[in-house]
Amino acid sequence: MEFNAVILAGGRATRLGGVPKPWLKYDGDALLSLALQAARGASAVVVVGPDEPGSGGGEPGTAGHLPDAVLRTREEPVFAGPAAAIAAGLSALKNGGRSTPWTLVLACDMPHASRGVELLWAALESSPGMEGAMAVSADGRKQPLLGAYSTEALEREVAVASGGSGLTNSSVFRLLARLNVLDVEVPAGSTDDVDTWEDAAALGIDYELEADVKSQEETLEEWCRTLLQAFELEGVEVDINEVLAVAGVAAHSVVRPAAPLTTFIAGYAAGMARGIGQASDDASMNAALELARKIAREYSESGTGPE
């Protein structure tokens, strides 16, 4: 099937202390290089993200330099989220006269995405009339940033969104909500991504700024203790990674500003439950965070939200 590829490489990486994901390394290769390999066969490729460190030097395909044929652009405004980044990538391809019937959309932080790409094309070839195919992990989680979509349908939805509330901080699920998309189960690990240093460690991903990572973790722990003391909650245990994980789900599934709002409301609900004796501190907090995570995922998959 004839296709172009849009590779998303421009997030803030807040939970990685701002360390850029594209240049993290897996088995010696930068994650962006692995994404380019997963997109092999594309007629044209555009990377949506900032210029790489030390651009202009290094071997093609390494962290220091992209192949000359690869286009580069940024979402507008910068850090406006993955839906806006997809729109920017489509625009760059169209303006460059590189139109194809299909567009492969890939996040740059999934080192094993290539395991699922061929399955997407196989599913589309066997199901004519569909407008796309989206990867689904072995545990049932949908991953729209490992997906192949009709270019015409994507451009149509971008135009609709741009004429309404816009794509800034909008979710990809919302952008794709009206598309007739196949859910394609992909091999285990295909959609594993890097949101935290725990994710990176689990995948065997390396980065040299270990001191900076440790410093960030220590700062968060110190700040958490400071807040608990200020609110006279010294005895409460807070799972910082779990709170950040729920915030990440809300940011990706709803809109980015939903992250602090979600964690605030979940914390308030946990405090109310504890105050009336429904459960212990730990149980109340865990239940509130799990419910917030569940609702955020359902919200995105249902396409709920303002038009």
Backbone as CSV, one residue per row, in Angstrom:
resi,resn,N_x,N_y,N_z,CA_x,CA_y,CA_z,C_x,C_y,C_z
1,MET,0.844,-1.193,0.000,0.000,0.000,0.000,0.878,1.242,0.000
2,GLU,0.475,2.234,-0.776,1.265,3.451,-0.875,0.958,4.366,0.308
3,PHE,1.998,4.769,1.034,1.766,5.571,2.238,2.916,6.518,2.515
4,ASN,2.590,7.582,3.245,3.576,8.464,3.863,3.585,8.179,5.358
5,ALA,4.569,8.698,6.052,4.660,8.504,7.503,4.826,9.832,8.217
6,VAL,4.074,9.994,9.299,4.204,11.143,10.192,4.730,10.610,11.523
7,ILE,5.918,11.022,11.911,6.535,10.570,13.160,6.507,11.722,14.155
8,LEU,5.889,11.479,15.302,5.731,12.515,16.322,6.901,12.461,17.302
9,ALA,7.624,13.570,17.398,8.844,13.592,18.210,9.008,14.920,18.935
10,GLY,7.880,15.534,19.343,8.011,16.885,19.868,7.376,17.169,21.203
11,GLY,7.119,16.152,22.030,6.509,16.400,23.331,7.467,17.031,24.325
12,ARG,6.907,17.489,25.448,7.728,18.126,26.485,8.559,17.128,27.276
13,ALA,8.131,15.846,27.321,8.813,14.829,28.134,8.947,15.276,29.583
14,THR,7.856,15.832,30.122,7.884,16.383,31.480,8.288,15.332,32.502
15,ARG,7.753,14.135,32.368,8.034,13.091,33.355,9.408,12.455,33.168
16,LEU,10.128,12.910,32.139,11.522,12.516,31.957,12.454,13.681,32.266
17,GLY,11.907,14.684,32.951,12.731,15.831,33.299,13.114,16.675,32.108
18,GLY,12.307,16.593,31.025,12.593,17.379,29.833,13.616,16.751,28.912
19,VAL,14.124,15.576,29.259,15.078,14.885,28.383,14.352,14.466,27.105
20,PRO,14.824,14.856,25.926,14.110,14.562,24.678,14.072,13.070,24.367
21,LYS,12.865,12.545,24.196,12.696,11.121,23.924,13.401,10.632,22.647
22,PRO,13.368,11.427,21.549,13.932,10.890,20.304,15.369,10.423,20.420
23,TRP,16.120,10.989,21.379,17.554,10.674,21.442,17.890,9.660,22.535
24,LEU,16.894,9.166,23.238,17.128,8.018,24.112,17.531,6.835,23.243
25,LYS,18.330,5.954,23.771,18.853,4.865,22.940,18.376,3.494,23.415
26,TYR,18.014,2.685,22.439,17.638,1.297,22.692,18.536,0.408,21.836
27,ASP,19.293,-0.454,22.481,20.191,-1.377,21.775,21.101,-0.626,20.802
28,GLY,21.555,0.560,21.234,22.511,1.313,20.433,21.906,2.277,19.440
29,ASP,20.608,2.199,19.196,19.959,3.089,18.235,19.090,4.113,18.945
30,ALA,19.090,5.343,18.440,18.177,6.352,18.970,16.746,5.938,18.675
31,LEU,15.820,6.277,19.583,14.424,5.903,19.378,13.884,6.465,18.069
32,LEU,14.312,7.654,17.688,13.847,8.224,16.424,14.330,7.387,15.247
33,SER,15.538,6.861,15.333,16.047,5.991,14.273,15.194,4.733,14.149
34,LEU,14.780,4.189,15.278,13.936,2.995,15.256,12.568,3.302,14.652
35,ALA,12.051,4.505,14.934,10.771,4.901,14.334,10.912,5.028,12.819
36,LEU,12.033,5.582,12.363,12.277,5.677,10.919,12.348,4.292,10.294
37,GLN,12.947,3.345,10.995,13.008,1.977,10.488,11.616,1.351,10.421
38,ALA,10.777,1.645,11.422,9.412,1.109,11.428,8.597,1.667,10.266
39,ALA,8.989,2.852,9.782,8.262,3.500,8.677,8.877,3.172,7.315
40,ARG,9.775,2.203,7.276,10.411,1.877,5.998,9.343,1.488,4.966
41,GLY,9.598,1.892,3.736,8.622,1.668,2.682,7.748,2.868,2.419
42,ALA,7.821,3.877,3.287,7.018,5.085,3.090,7.540,5.870,1.897
43,SER,6.618,6.472,1.145,7.016,7.321,0.025,7.720,8.571,0.526
44,ALA,7.248,9.102,1.640,7.863,10.283,2.257,7.638,10.198,3.758
45,VAL,8.570,10.775,4.506,8.498,10.769,5.971,8.682,12.188,6.476
46,VAL,7.846,12.591,7.438,8.034,13.872,8.096,8.143,13.632,9.597
47,VAL,9.127,14.248,10.226,9.302,14.193,11.676,8.788,15.506,12.245
48,VAL,7.831,15.408,13.151,7.266,16.600,13.778,7.924,16.758,15.140
49,GLY,8.838,17.713,15.233,9.566,17.896,16.478,10.716,18.858,16.283
50,PRO,11.439,19.162,17.351,12.548,20.118,17.276,13.739,19.534,16.543
51,ASP,14.631,20.403,16.109,15.874,19.935,15.507,16.640,19.104,16.518
52,GLU,17.335,18.100,16.000,18.072,17.215,16.895,19.332,17.896,17.419
53,PRO,19.810,17.448,18.591,21.059,17.999,19.122,22.203,17.772,18.140
54,GLY,22.995,18.788,17.942,24.138,18.633,17.052,23.736,18.384,15.621
55,SER,22.603,18.929,15.196,22.159,18.681,13.826,23.194,19.187,12.836
56,GLY,23.295,18.432,11.770,24.274,18.780,10.752,25.495,17.887,10.808
57,GLY,25.603,17.076,11.865,26.739,16.176,11.955,26.275,14.765,12.200
58,GLY,27.194,13.830,12.133,26.866,12.446,12.423,26.429,11.681,11.196
59,GLU,26.255,10.377,11.369,25.844,9.521,10.266,24.341,9.574,10.087
60,PRO,23.851,9.433,8.842,22.410,9.402,8.629,21.754,8.325,9.467
61,GLY,20.619,8.681,10.059,19.877,7.710,10.850,20.278,7.661,12.299
62,THR,21.335,8.362,12.687,21.724,8.391,14.088,21.095,9.595,14.753
63,ALA,21.347,9.728,16.050,20.756,10.845,16.793,21.281,12.185,16.322
64,GLY,22.445,12.185,15.664,23.032,13.451,15.278,22.541,14.003,13.952
65,HIS,21.857,13.196,13.147,21.490,13.663,11.821,20.380,12.789,11.266
66,LEU,19.417,13.425,10.578,18.363,12.687,9.894,18.729,12.541,8.430
67,PRO,18.275,11.480,7.783,18.503,11.369,6.338,17.965,12.603,5.617
68,ASP,18.640,13.006,4.559,18.271,14.237,3.854,16.840,14.203,3.330
69,ALA,16.335,13.024,2.983,14.999,12.924,2.395,13.886,13.135,3.414
70,VAL,14.216,13.069,4.704,13.195,13.195,5.747,12.844,14.668,5.955
71,LEU,11.545,14.967,5.887,11.078,16.321,6.139,11.016,16.578,7.648
72,ARG,11.054,17.846,8.023,10.928,18.203,9.435,10.009,19.408,9.560
73,THR,9.144,19.371,10.582,8.245,20.491,10.834,7.929,20.535,12.321
74,ARG,7.149,21.535,12.747,6.703,21.647,14.136,5.211,21.902,14.171
75,GLU,4.579,21.436,15.241,3.181,21.763,15.466,3.071,23.233,15.855
76,GLU,1.880,23.786,15.658,1.676,25.212,15.928,0.450,25.383,16.813
77,PRO,0.598,25.951,18.027,1.860,26.375,18.640,2.695,25.179,19.085
78,VAL,3.953,25.440,19.374,4.844,24.374,19.856,4.276,23.766,21.134
79,PHE,4.378,22.447,21.257,3.866,21.683,22.396,2.339,21.724,22.470
80,ALA,1.691,21.841,21.310,0.224,21.869,21.283,-0.386,20.483,21.361
81,GLY,0.438,19.443,21.386,-0.083,18.096,21.546,-0.035,17.267,20.271
82,PRO,-0.279,15.948,20.398,-0.123,15.040,19.255,-1.129,15.255,18.132
83,ALA,-2.355,15.647,18.449,-3.329,15.894,17.373,-2.860,17.050,16.496
84,ALA,-2.378,18.118,17.128,-1.848,19.250,16.373,-0.603,18.852,15.593
85,ALA,0.185,17.950,16.161,1.393,17.490,15.473,1.045,16.683,14.227
86,ILE,0.014,15.858,14.313,-0.429,15.106,13.136,-0.849,16.069,12.031
87,ALA,-1.607,17.096,12.407,-2.046,18.094,11.433,-0.849,18.775,10.775
88,ALA,0.162,19.112,11.565,1.353,19.765,11.026,2.091,18.844,10.058
89,GLY,2.174,17.568,10.407,2.833,16.611,9.529,2.114,16.451,8.208
90,LEU,0.777,16.353,8.258,-0.015,16.236,7.033,0.180,17.457,6.145
91,SER,0.196,18.639,6.763,0.366,19.868,6.012,1.723,19.922,5.331
92,ALA,2.769,19.508,6.040,4.113,19.530,5.470,4.213,18.590,4.271
93,LEU,3.595,17.422,4.389,3.619,16.466,3.281,2.843,16.994,2.079
94,LYS,1.685,17.568,2.353,0.850,18.091,1.261,1.528,19.262,0.570
95,ASN,2.101,20.167,1.354,2.786,21.324,0.779,4.005,20.919,-0.036
96,GLY,4.584,19.777,0.318,5.741,19.283,-0.422,5.368,18.439,-1.617
97,GLY,4.068,18.367,-1.907,3.618,17.576,-3.041,3.832,16.095,-2.862
98,ARG,3.709,15.622,-1.617,4.010,14.220,-1.314,2.754,13.421,-0.936
99,SER,1.636,13.706,-1.528,0.379,13.077,-1.121,0.334,11.598,-1.491
100,THR,-0.186,10.768,-0.575,-0.411,9.341,-0.803,-1.760,8.957,-0.209
101,PRO,-2.327,7.812,-0.607,-3.648,7.426,-0.088,-3.668,7.176,1.417
102,TRP,-2.553,6.733,1.979,-2.521,6.344,3.379,-1.412,7.080,4.115
103,THR,-1.621,7.251,5.422,-0.627,7.891,6.286,-0.391,7.026,7.514
104,LEU,0.845,6.646,7.725,1.245,5.922,8.928,1.588,6.946,10.001
105,VAL,0.975,6.839,11.162,1.246,7.747,12.279,1.985,6.964,13.364
106,LEU,3.141,7.469,13.764,3.972,6.781,14.751,4.477,7.763,15.802
107,ALA,4.367,7.391,17.061,5.086,8.109,18.111,6.517,7.609,18.103
108,CYS,7.461,8.478,18.438,8.873,8.100,18.332,9.359,7.289,19.520
109,ASP,8.496,7.103,20.552,8.991,6.498,21.794,8.565,5.046,21.984
110,MET,8.254,4.339,20.882,7.889,2.925,20.958,8.933,2.111,20.197
111,PRO,9.952,1.588,20.880,11.067,0.944,20.181,10.685,-0.317,19.410
112,HIS,9.530,-0.928,19.753,9.131,-2.165,19.077,7.931,-1.968,18.157
113,ALA,7.669,-0.733,17.750,6.503,-0.455,16.915,6.528,-1.223,15.604
114,SER,7.715,-1.498,15.078,7.814,-2.184,13.786,7.131,-3.551,13.808
115,ARG,7.003,-4.157,14.991,6.347,-5.462,15.088,4.879,-5.399,14.663
116,GLY,4.289,-4.199,14.812,2.863,-4.092,14.532,2.509,-3.467,13.203
117,VAL,3.474,-2.792,12.554,3.149,-2.020,11.349,2.612,-2.908,10.235
118,GLU,3.279,-4.013,9.964,2.832,-4.884,8.875,1.437,-5.431,9.132
119,LEU,1.099,-5.657,10.392,-0.234,-6.160,10.722,-1.310,-5.123,10.395
120,LEU,-0.972,-3.852,10.559,-1.925,-2.795,10.216,-2.237,-2.823,8.727
121,TRP,-1.186,-2.921,7.911,-1.405,-2.943,6.459,-2.155,-4.198,6.041
122,ALA,-1.832,-5.332,6.651,-2.520,-6.577,6.307,-4.004,-6.486,6.633
123,ALA,-4.325,-5.860,7.773,-5.727,-5.717,8.173,-6.481,-4.826,7.198
124,LEU,-5.850,-3.742,6.756,-6.510,-2.829,5.825,-6.698,-3.469,4.453
125,GLU,-5.718,-4.240,4.019,-5.830,-4.895,2.720,-6.965,-5.912,2.699
126,SER,-7.227,-6.528,3.843,-8.280,-7.552,3.906,-9.642,-6.959,4.270
127,SER,-9.705,-5.645,4.501,-10.966,-5.003,4.899,-11.183,-3.724,4.099
128,PRO,-11.482,-3.839,2.819,-11.681,-2.639,1.997,-12.831,-1.785,2.528
129,GLY,-12.683,-0.480,2.366,-13.725,0.433,2.834,-13.464,1.024,4.194
130,MET,-12.499,0.481,4.925,-12.161,1.034,6.226,-11.303,2.285,6.048
131,GLU,-11.378,3.172,7.030,-10.624,4.423,6.958,-9.345,4.398,7.781
132,GLY,-9.032,3.275,8.368,-7.799,3.197,9.121,-7.721,1.945,9.960
133,ALA,-6.545,1.747,10.550,-6.312,0.623,11.449,-5.444,1.117,12.598
134,MET,-5.834,0.753,13.815,-5.158,1.228,15.023,-4.680,0.029,15.846
135,ALA,-3.461,0.121,16.353,-2.908,-0.958,17.153,-3.626,-1.075,18.497
136,VAL,-3.813,-2.317,18.927,-4.367,-2.609,20.248,-3.406,-3.572,20.931
137,SER,-2.977,-3.227,22.130,-2.014,-4.055,22.852,-2.652,-5.346,23.335
138,ALA,-1.825,-6.251,23.800,-2.316,-7.550,24.261,-3.292,-7.414,25.424
139,ASP,-3.179,-6.333,26.212,-4.101,-6.134,27.338,-5.304,-5.271,26.957
140,GLY,-5.479,-5.018,25.657,-6.685,-4.342,25.193,-6.606,-2.833,25.099
141,ARG,-5.451,-2.242,25.310,-5.322,-0.783,25.250,-5.094,-0.326,23.809
142,LYS,-5.895,0.629,23.364,-5.751,1.172,22.016,-4.616,2.182,21.973
143,GLN,-3.859,2.151,20.880,-2.753,3.085,20.716,-2.878,3.754,19.340
144,PRO,-3.513,4.943,19.298,-3.719,5.606,18.009,-2.441,6.117,17.378
145,LEU,-1.354,6.209,18.165,-0.083,6.681,17.616,0.768,5.536,17.081
146,LEU,0.145,4.380,16.905,0.669,3.305,16.073,-0.515,2.905,15.202
147,GLY,-0.710,3.692,14.155,-1.890,3.501,13.331,-1.662,3.929,11.898
148,ALA,-2.486,3.374,10.998,-2.450,3.733,9.580,-3.839,4.218,9.197
149,TYR,-3.897,5.401,8.597,-5.185,6.039,8.350,-5.266,6.580,6.930
150,SER,-6.487,6.637,6.422,-6.737,7.273,5.138,-6.303,8.738,5.211
151,THR,-5.441,9.134,4.298,-4.977,10.525,4.292,-6.150,11.478,4.086
152,GLU,-7.048,11.127,3.171,-8.209,11.976,2.911,-9.060,12.140,4.157
153,ALA,-9.277,11.031,4.883,-10.096,11.090,6.097,-9.414,11.916,7.177
154,LEU,-8.098,11.752,7.342,-7.367,12.546,8.333,-7.443,14.032,8.012
155,GLU,-7.222,14.367,6.752,-7.268,15.784,6.361,-8.664,16.354,6.567
156,ARG,-9.677,15.550,6.308,-11.064,15.996,6.536,-11.301,16.314,8.000
157,GLU,-10.866,15.438,8.888,-11.091,15.643,10.316,-10.259,16.800,10.862
158,VAL,-9.067,16.983,10.328,-8.249,18.135,10.723,-8.956,19.425,10.330
159,ALA,-9.535,19.449,9.131,-10.246,20.642,8.675,-11.464,20.926,9.543
160,VAL,-12.189,19.879,9.925,-13.372,20.048,10.780,-12.951,20.616,12.138
161,ALA,-11.908,20.031,12.721,-11.448,20.479,14.041,-10.905,21.903,13.973
162,SER,-10.202,22.217,12.908,-9.623,23.556,12.774,-10.705,24.617,12.623
163,GLY,-11.834,24.217,12.053,-12.937,25.154,11.909,-13.782,25.286,13.154
164,GLY,-13.495,24.434,14.149,-14.226,24.490,15.412,-13.342,24.979,16.535
165,SER,-13.173,24.118,17.532,-12.395,24.511,18.712,-10.896,24.392,18.513
166,GLY,-10.474,23.831,17.375,-9.044,23.703,17.104,-8.453,22.421,17.659
167,LEU,-7.176,22.224,17.395,-6.495,20.992,17.786,-5.513,21.173,18.944
168,THR,-5.304,22.401,19.390,-4.366,22.633,20.488,-4.827,21.907,21.747
169,ASN,-3.956,21.044,22.264,-4.215,20.255,23.469,-5.387,19.293,23.320
170,SER,-5.788,19.019,22.098,-6.864,18.059,21.864,-6.286,16.648,21.804
171,SER,-7.114,15.645,22.080,-6.641,14.268,22.059,-6.718,13.689,20.652
172,VAL,-5.858,12.718,20.383,-5.885,12.038,19.087,-7.154,11.209,18.954
173,PHE,-7.621,10.624,20.048,-8.864,9.853,19.985,-10.017,10.724,19.502
174,ARG,-10.039,11.956,19.943,-11.104,12.855,19.515,-10.976,13.160,18.024
175,LEU,-9.753,13.379,17.562,-9.528,13.638,16.138,-10.013,12.477,15.280
176,LEU,-9.839,11.251,15.781,-10.166,10.054,15.006,-11.566,9.523,15.276
177,ALA,-12.314,10.189,16.136,-13.571,9.630,16.640,-14.559,9.260,15.546
178,ARG,-14.594,9.986,14.455,-15.591,9.746,13.414,-15.077,8.838,12.295
179,LEU,-13.834,8.400,12.394,-13.278,7.515,11.374,-13.724,6.071,11.612
180,ASN,-13.905,5.346,10.525,-14.238,3.927,10.589,-12.921,3.156,10.657
181,VAL,-12.483,2.861,11.890,-11.137,2.349,12.119,-11.175,0.922,12.662
182,LEU,-10.301,0.085,12.119,-10.147,-1.276,12.615,-9.268,-1.284,13.864
183,ASP,-9.622,-2.121,14.832,-8.750,-2.383,15.971,-7.927,-3.623,15.642
184,VAL,-6.614,-3.486,15.658,-5.732,-4.576,15.257,-4.844,-4.974,16.429
185,GLU,-5.006,-6.188,16.913,-4.161,-6.658,18.011,-2.749,-6.889,17.486
186,VAL,-1.778,-6.318,18.187,-0.382,-6.411,17.771,0.400,-7.216,18.799
187,PRO,1.581,-7.713,18.438,2.358,-8.541,19.377,2.681,-7.801,20.666
188,ALA,2.822,-8.564,21.723,3.148,-7.995,23.030,4.404,-7.141,22.927
189,GLY,4.345,-5.956,23.527,5.484,-5.054,23.537,5.506,-4.056,22.404
190,SER,4.681,-4.251,21.368,4.704,-3.364,20.204,4.375,-1.925,20.564
191,THR,3.462,-1.745,21.516,3.018,-0.389,21.871,3.645,0.123,23.163
192,ASP,4.587,-0.619,23.733,5.259,-0.150,24.945,5.990,1.153,24.635
193,ASP,5.706,2.198,25.431,6.317,3.495,25.173,7.051,4.000,26.409
194,VAL,7.678,5.149,26.260,8.532,5.691,27.320,7.936,6.998,27.818
195,ASP,7.213,6.928,28.924,6.684,8.136,29.556,7.470,8.503,30.812
196,THR,8.045,7.495,31.475,8.770,7.724,32.719,10.118,7.007,32.652
197,TRP,10.971,7.309,33.619,12.250,6.601,33.666,12.054,5.145,34.049
198,GLU,10.956,4.838,34.738,10.651,3.445,35.033,10.357,2.696,33.739
199,ASP,9.610,3.335,32.830,9.354,2.732,31.520,10.665,2.498,30.775
200,ALA,11.539,3.505,30.810,12.819,3.393,30.110,13.638,2.231,30.654
201,ALA,13.673,2.116,31.988,14.443,1.036,32.603,13.866,-0.321,32.234
202,ALA,12.531,-0.428,32.226,11.886,-1.703,31.892,12.190,-2.126,30.462
203,LEU,12.352,-1.149,29.573,12.627,-1.454,28.168,14.121,-1.566,27.869
204,GLY,14.949,-1.261,28.849,16.390,-1.310,28.630,16.920,-0.144,27.842
205,ILE,16.274,1.021,28.018,16.662,2.228,27.293,17.662,3.021,28.112
206,ASP,18.688,3.519,27.448,19.785,4.201,28.121,19.743,5.699,27.896
207,TYR,20.211,6.416,28.907,20.503,7.842,28.747,21.587,8.192,29.749
208,GLU,22.435,9.117,29.398,23.623,9.371,30.199,23.407,10.328,31.361
209,LEU,22.277,11.050,31.395,22.094,12.057,32.436,21.455,11.458,33.694
210,GLU,22.068,10.405,34.237,21.502,9.748,35.408,21.453,10.693,36.602
211,ALA,22.448,11.562,36.722,22.468,12.504,37.850,21.273,13.440,37.769
212,ASP,20.946,13.904,36.551,19.807,14.791,36.381,18.503,14.085,36.716
213,VAL,18.406,12.802,36.308,17.207,12.024,36.595,17.034,11.862,38.093
214,LYS,18.134,11.500,38.763,18.078,11.331,40.209,17.687,12.634,40.874
215,SER,18.245,13.738,40.374,17.938,15.038,40.945,16.452,15.342,40.821
216,GLN,15.845,15.044,39.676,14.423,15.314,39.499,13.587,14.482,40.468
217,GLU,13.906,13.193,40.590,13.149,12.324,41.489,13.266,12.801,42.929
218,GLU,14.476,13.187,43.315,14.684,13.669,44.677,13.916,14.972,44.912
219,THR,13.877,15.841,43.894,13.153,17.109,44.021,11.661,16.868,44.200
220,LEU,11.111,15.952,43.422,9.682,15.636,43.543,9.366,15.065,44.925
221,GLU,10.219,14.174,45.404,9.998,13.596,46.734,10.070,14.674,47.818
222,GLU,11.047,15.562,47.681,11.190,16.644,48.667,9.975,17.583,48.623
223,TRP,9.522,17.906,47.419,8.366,18.790,47.269,7.110,18.129,47.827
224,CYS,6.971,16.833,47.597,5.824,16.100,48.138,5.830,16.154,49.661
225,ARG,6.979,15.934,50.266,7.079,16.006,51.724,6.746,17.407,52.218
226,THR,7.226,18.418,51.506,6.957,19.803,51.897,5.464,20.095,51.873
227,LEU,4.779,19.669,50.821,3.341,19.891,50.716,2.583,19.154,51.817
228,LEU,2.958,17.898,52.063,2.280,17.119,53.098,2.447,17.765,54.469
229,GLN,3.635,18.265,54.737,3.866,18.949,56.012,3.027,20.212,56.112
230,ALA,2.952,20.977,55.020,2.188,22.219,55.027,0.706,21.974,55.296
231,PHE,0.189,20.824,54.820,-1.220,20.497,55.021,-1.430,19.577,56.233
232,GLU,-0.350,19.398,57.018,-0.403,18.545,58.208,-0.867,17.136,57.861
233,LEU,-0.236,16.587,56.817,-0.563,15.238,56.345,0.692,14.364,56.314
234,GLU,1.584,14.579,57.296,2.864,13.882,57.283,2.736,12.368,57.240
235,GLY,1.655,11.825,57.788,1.510,10.367,57.833,0.984,9.748,56.556
236,VAL,0.629,10.566,55.579,0.041,10.055,54.333,1.147,9.660,53.357
237,GLU,1.019,8.463,52.770,1.967,8.009,51.765,1.414,8.321,50.374
238,VAL,2.183,9.014,49.564,1.762,9.357,48.207,2.644,8.620,47.203
239,ASP,2.018,7.846,46.327,2.741,7.166,45.250,2.897,8.166,44.105
240,ILE,4.030,8.849,44.080,4.237,9.919,43.103,4.123,9.395,41.677
241,ASN,4.705,8.234,41.405,4.660,7.685,40.047,3.232,7.389,39.609
242,GLU,2.399,6.917,40.546,1.012,6.618,40.198,0.235,7.894,39.900
243,VAL,0.472,8.931,40.705,-0.197,10.210,40.460,0.208,10.768,39.099
244,LEU,1.509,10.704,38.787,1.979,11.197,37.495,1.438,10.363,36.351
245,ALA,1.287,9.050,36.587,0.746,8.181,35.543,-0.696,8.547,35.220
246,VAL,-1.501,8.795,36.248,-2.896,9.195,36.029,-2.946,10.542,35.306
247,ALA,-2.075,11.461,35.705,-2.016,12.759,35.028,-1.667,12.580,33.556
248,GLY,-0.763,11.643,33.266,-0.392,11.394,31.878,-1.540,10.846,31.059
249,VAL,-2.313,9.920,31.644,-3.474,9.369,30.943,-4.477,10.478,30.634
250,ALA,-4.732,11.332,31.614,-5.686,12.424,31.414,-5.202,13.386,30.333
251,ALA,-3.919,13.690,30.343,-3.371,14.622,29.348,-3.497,14.076,27.938
252,HIS,-3.222,12.775,27.772,-3.273,12.166,26.444,-4.700,11.885,26.000
253,SER,-5.566,11.538,26.938,-6.905,11.085,26.579,-7.928,12.202,26.470
254,VAL,-7.720,13.288,27.179,-8.693,14.391,27.175,-8.016,15.593,26.505
255,VAL,-7.468,16.485,27.284,-6.600,17.572,26.812,-5.522,17.761,27.874
256,ARG,-4.421,18.366,27.524,-3.299,18.442,28.463,-3.633,19.129,29.784
257,PRO,-4.398,20.240,29.754,-4.724,20.869,31.042,-5.593,19.990,31.939
258,ALA,-6.109,18.874,31.396,-6.905,17.969,32.232,-6.055,17.254,33.272
259,ALA,-4.734,17.216,33.059,-3.859,16.481,33.980,-3.922,17.025,35.406
260,PRO,-3.617,18.321,35.640,-3.695,18.805,37.024,-5.119,18.818,37.558
261,LEU,-6.102,19.092,36.704,-7.489,19.105,37.147,-7.916,17.719,37.614
262,THR,-7.522,16.691,36.861,-7.886,15.322,37.205,-7.278,14.896,38.529
263,THR,-5.996,15.180,38.719,-5.352,14.767,39.967,-5.896,15.553,41.156
264,PHE,-6.258,16.825,40.939,-6.849,17.612,42.027,-8.185,17.007,42.466
265,ILE,-9.055,16.717,41.491,-10.369,16.180,41.831,-10.247,14.792,42.445
266,ALA,-9.329,13.971,41.908,-9.124,12.641,42.486,-8.648,12.749,43.930
267,GLY,-7.730,13.676,44.190,-7.256,13.874,45.559,-8.356,14.370,46.478
268,TYR,-9.182,15.273,45.968,-10.296,15.789,46.763,-11.269,14.663,47.104
269,ALA,-11.565,13.805,46.092,-12.483,12.688,46.319,-11.914,11.709,47.336
270,ALA,-10.599,11.462,47.247,-9.962,10.559,48.210,-10.052,11.130,49.618
271,GLY,-9.840,12.444,49.732,-9.936,13.081,51.047,-11.337,13.015,51.616
272,MET,-12.340,13.200,50.776,-13.726,13.104,51.230,-14.059,11.696,51.706
273,ALA,-13.618,10.698,50.935,-13.888,9.308,51.308,-13.224,8.966,52.633
274,ARG,-11.998,9.433,52.812,-11.295,9.169,54.067,-11.969,9.902,55.218
275,GLY,-12.436,11.123,54.951,-13.024,11.941,56.012,-14.294,11.352,56.592
276,ILE,-15.062,10.657,55.762,-16.308,10.057,56.260,-16.122,8.593,56.626
277,GLY,-14.872,8.139,56.656,-14.577,6.800,57.143,-14.868,5.674,56.183
278,GLN,-14.947,5.981,54.869,-15.233,4.912,53.906,-14.058,3.962,53.733
279,ALA,-12.844,4.484,53.834,-11.664,3.652,53.609,-10.450,4.332,54.208
280,SER,-9.344,3.594,54.249,-8.090,4.139,54.758,-7.522,5.140,53.761
281,ASP,-6.471,5.850,54.182,-5.822,6.805,53.288,-5.383,6.141,51.989
282,ASP,-4.639,5.023,52.123,-4.112,4.343,50.935,-5.233,3.846,50.036
283,ALA,-6.227,3.200,50.624,-7.319,2.650,49.823,-8.109,3.747,49.130
284,SER,-8.371,4.841,49.835,-9.121,5.952,49.247,-8.369,6.556,48.072
285,MET,-7.063,6.762,48.246,-6.276,7.376,47.190,-6.163,6.460,45.983
286,ASN,-5.888,5.172,46.216,-5.761,4.221,45.121,-7.054,4.101,44.342
287,ALA,-8.178,4.047,45.056,-9.476,3.925,44.387,-9.782,5.169,43.554
288,ALA,-9.490,6.340,44.092,-9.761,7.587,43.374,-8.902,7.700,42.117
289,LEU,-7.625,7.347,42.216,-6.737,7.422,41.065,-7.130,6.412,39.992
290,GLU,-7.501,5.209,40.417,-7.904,4.191,39.449,-9.182,4.593,38.730
291,LEU,-10.128,5.167,39.461,-11.371,5.625,38.837,-11.085,6.758,37.846
292,ALA,-10.221,7.684,38.217,-9.873,8.795,37.325,-9.224,8.266,36.050
293,ARG,-8.329,7.289,36.203,-7.667,6.689,35.039,-8.695,6.026,34.113
294,LYS,-9.633,5.269,34.709,-10.655,4.554,33.940,-11.543,5.537,33.171
295,ILE,-11.978,6.582,33.842,-12.879,7.550,33.211,-12.173,8.276,32.074
296,ALA,-10.894,8.628,32.266,-10.142,9.330,31.216,-10.016,8.466,29.972
297,ARG,-9.732,7.179,30.166,-9.603,6.285,29.011,-10.941,6.129,28.296
298,GLU,-12.016,5.943,29.060,-13.334,5.787,28.446,-13.756,7.061,27.715
299,TYR,-13.400,8.208,28.280,-13.731,9.488,27.670,-13.122,9.595,26.280
300,SER,-11.835,9.224,26.181,-11.148,9.350,24.905,-11.664,8.347,23.889
301,GLU,-11.927,7.119,24.327,-12.334,6.079,23.386,-13.762,6.283,22.898
302,SER,-14.577,6.990,23.665,-15.955,7.236,23.243,-16.081,8.467,22.365
303,GLY,-14.993,9.265,22.290,-15.053,10.504,21.516,-15.875,11.584,22.189
304,THR,-16.131,11.418,23.497,-16.911,12.414,24.230,-16.157,13.731,24.302
305,GLY,-16.871,14.806,24.397,-16.207,16.095,24.543,-16.804,17.119,23.618
306,PRO,-16.477,18.379,23.824,-17.028,19.438,22.996,-16.556,19.333,21.567
307,GLU,-17.431,19.710,20.632,-17.072,19.682,19.204,-16.233,20.892,18.857
